[in-house]
């Protein structure tokens, strides 16, 4: 095996390509991918994770940050009861 082929084989064992701030990574198993995802969540800044979660919730419900800020504030909590279950 030549040095060039050996280097190609080593590159195949660590498949990672950079595209700007994110990396494209190919895992050999679902367990390996899940472990890497859990580690990334653990190492992520909690405030940034909450900010991204809020942005996702706003997108799902069709609101923008400006619309949310323009809504009147209410100090009331509404509890809806259906049968014996609270929602």
C-alpha positions in Angstrom: 0.0 0.0 0.0 1.4 3.3 -1.0 1.6 6.4 1.3 -1.1 8.1 -0.8 -3.5 5.2 -0.5 -2.8 4.9 3.2 -3.5 8.6 3.7 -6.9 8.2 1.8 -7.8 5.2 4.1 -7.1 7.3 7.2 -9.2 10.1 5.9 -12.1 7.7 5.4 -11.9 6.6 9.0 -12.5 10.2 10.2 -15.1 11.6 7.8 -15.6 15.3 8.7 -15.9 18.2 6.3 -16.1 21.8 7.4 -18.7 24.2 5.9 -18.4 27.5 7.7 -19.4 27.2 11.3 -20.9 23.7 11.1 -19.4 20.4 10.3 -20.8 17.6 8.3 -20.1 14.3 10.0 -20.9 10.8 9.0 -21.3 8.2 11.8 -20.9 4.5 11.6 -23.9 3.7 13.9 -27.0 5.3 15.3 -25.5 4.9 18.8 -22.4 6.9 17.9 -24.5 9.7 16.4 -26.7 9.8 19.5 -23.7 9.9 21.8 -22.2 12.8 19.7 -25.6 14.7 19.8 -25.8 14.3 23.6 -22.3 15.5 24.1 -23.0 18.6 21.9 -26.1 19.4 23.9 -24.1 19.0 27.2 -21.4 21.3 25.9 -23.8 24.0 24.6 -24.4 27.2 26.5 -27.7 26.9 28.4 -28.8 30.4 27.6 -28.1 29.9 23.9 -30.1 26.7 24.0 -33.1 28.4 25.6 -32.9 31.2 23.0 -33.0 28.7 20.2 -35.9 26.9 21.8 -37.9 30.1 22.1 -37.2 31.0 18.5 -38.4 27.6 17.4 -41.6 27.9 19.5 -42.2 31.3 17.9 -41.7 29.9 14.4 -44.1 27.0 15.1 -46.9 29.3 16.3 -46.2 31.9 13.6 -45.1 34.8 15.8 -42.1 37.1 15.5 -40.1 38.5 18.4 -41.6 42.0 17.6 -45.2 40.7 17.7 -44.6 39.0 21.0 -43.2 42.2 22.5 -46.1 44.2 21.3 -48.7 42.0 23.0 -50.3 43.4 26.2 -49.0 41.8 29.3 -51.5 40.0 31.5 -51.0 38.8 35.1 -53.7 36.2 34.8 -53.3 32.4 34.5 -56.1 30.4 32.9 -56.6 26.8 33.8 -58.9 24.8 31.5 -60.5 21.8 33.0 -61.9 19.0 30.9 -63.6 16.3 33.0 -61.1 15.2 35.7 -58.0 16.2 33.8 -56.4 19.6 33.9 -54.6 21.1 30.8 
